Amino acid sequence: MQISIKREDKIESFKIDKVTTLLEALFQIKEKQDHTLTFDSGCKSGVCGCCSVRVNGKEKLACSYNIQDNDLIEPLKYYQIKKDLLVDKSKSLELLKNQRAYIDEYKKEILDTKDEELTQIQSDCILCSSCYSACPVIEVKGEFLGPFALTRAFRYSVDKRDKASKEIIDNIQNNGIWDCTLCNECTLVCPMGIDPKNDIVLLRNKSAQFGYMDPNFNNFTFNIF
């Protein structure tokens, strides 16, 4: 079996023994063929999100993906590449910090089962950045908050324990929900089954309740006969 890995500006091919996952193949290459191969890994169980890469143009967790012959492995898009498949994901934390996707002003509330179910799926986000890498909007607008940041915003905007949920809505108006094209690419690559596109739609509805509207609406033209 053979796979190819993009390393800086070149693509190198490696022959590997039969393995199950891509992460196993990467470790095999590093141990037996090229000790300088650099990638990230953590739990090896699809929980930490460290090992996310692109396989044949689609974002995957290396520890969960079953490798196929002639696969092309690349680093995630839109992040600074440290080396080989290792990227600097510190930008992810900055996005979350800037749009205040956390409980800032806590108030004591009792959450029932319905409250927990409302954000249960969104709470499973492992910040693997697969959705961010798959988002076509970021290619043309690097300031866009991106899918995982907006999913996190939705998760806390509907949390009854947060006194300042409106501030979250305020912070996602610029470079946020209205710039999304609802293309669904983020949803297709999420390893946890989260639907960021739907979260963004719900955030748009919630924004409308606070008096916000799509700023692009004024640029629309209508033919009136």
C-alpha positions, 0 to 999 in steps of 0.5 A: 500500500502507498500513500502520499503526503504533502510536505511544504511545497512537495509531495512525497510517497511512502510505501507502508505495511497493512495498517487500519488507520491513517494515524497508524500509518503516519507513526509507521512512516515516522518510526521506520522510514522518515523520523522527521515527519511531523504531525499531531496526535493525542488521544488516538480515540477521536475525542481530542481532535488533534490529528485532523488533516485533509485526505483526498481534499476532505477533512478527516481525523487521522485516528478514525480514518481507515486508510486506502491505497494512494490516499493524498494527505495534506495539512488543514487549510487556512492555518499557518503550517509549522511543519508537514501536517502540523498546523498552528491552531492558536487562531481557533482560541482567538476566534472563540475569545473574541466573540465571547463564546462562554458564560461570562455573567453566571446566574444560578438556574436549574437546567432540565432535560430539555435545556440539556438536549438543546445544546447537547450536540453542540457541546460535543465539539472537539475543536478539531478545526475540520469545519474551519478548514472546509469552509469556502468563505474563509478563503475569500474573507479571512476575518470570518468567525467560521463554523465552530466558533458560531456553533459555540456561540449558539451553544452559549446564547441559549444557555439560561445560566448566562446573563449576557447572552445578548452580548454573544448575539451582538458579537457575531453580527460582523464577520459572522452569521450573515457571511455564511453561505449555508453551503453545508461543507462544515456539516459534512466533515464534522466527526461529531455529527454537529450541524454548524449550518443549522446552528447559524440559521438558528442564530440568524433567527435569534438575531432577528428577535433582537432587531438585527437583519442581514446587512446585505439585504440593502444591496439586493435589487428587485425587478418590479414590473 
